[in-house]
Amino acid sequence: MKLSAVKEFESPCGVLRIGAADDCLCLCEWANSKHRMHRGFEVGNSCESEIIDKAITELRMYFNGELTEFSVETEFYGTDFEKTVWKQLSEIPYGATVSYKEIAQAIGRPGSIRAVANAIGKNPISVICPCHRVIGSNGSLTGYDGGIEAKRYLLALEQQIVSVQTELFGSFDSESIGT
């Protein structure tokens, strides 16, 4: 897969490398990623991209606590199993966490916890496809491609917004705060 454009975005918890192919975002990975560009992506003649600009705008809003749901068009490249897992990640509500076991059960593969964890570790669209919301069954923060500190930061950011929303309005409704 050849990326038509790649740009870096400095987030509060690390640099994200954002890539697009055609009119879809297909990469949002941590620049310090040990899996960097492992997905077979090649960088073509990097050029300006409206889809990357939209992703960066939405990421800025997310990190400012103004966005809880991304609308940028994405395209996932991976195996059918990986795509199933990544789709399930997109179902995790803002501010919530689930375990690897719960993801495995949700996709109908309860005995595939390790395979699910492996697929989550290969998520090519970090933050936007919220793999940071997956934790260990015992509630521990487990591996994250951007590092445990980045995962902790993202979860704390979301919890802070949820807490403020609940305090102000009695319940959290992500639709009411700038989605």
Stockholm file with secondary structure:
# STOCKHOLM 1.0

chainA/1-179         MKLSAVKEFESPCGVLRIGAADDCLCLCEWANSKHRMHRGFEVGNSCESEIIDKAITELRMYFNGELTEFSVETEFYGTDFEKTVWKQLSEIPYGATVSYKEIAQAIGRPGSIRAVANAIGKNPISVICPCHRVIGSNGSLTGYDGGIEAKRYLLALEQQIVSVQTELFGSFDSESIGT
#=GR chainA/1-179 SS CEESEEEEEEETTEEEEEEEETTEEEEEEETTCTTTTTTSCEECSCCCCHHHHHHHHHHHHHHTTCCSSCCSCBCCCSCHHHHHHHHHHTTSCTTCCEEHHHHHHHTTCTTCHHHHHHHHHTCSBTTTSCGGGEECTTSCCCCCTTCHHHHHHHHHHHHHHHHHHHHHHSSCCGGGGCC
#=GC SS_cons         CEESEEEEEEETTEEEEEEEETTEEEEEEETTCTTTTTTSCEECSCCCCHHHHHHHHHHHHHHTTCCSSCCSCBCCCSCHHHHHHHHHHTTSCTTCCEEHHHHHHHTTCTTCHHHHHHHHHTCSBTTTSCGGGEECTTSCCCCCTTCHHHHHHHHHHHHHHHHHHHHHHSSCCGGGGCC
//
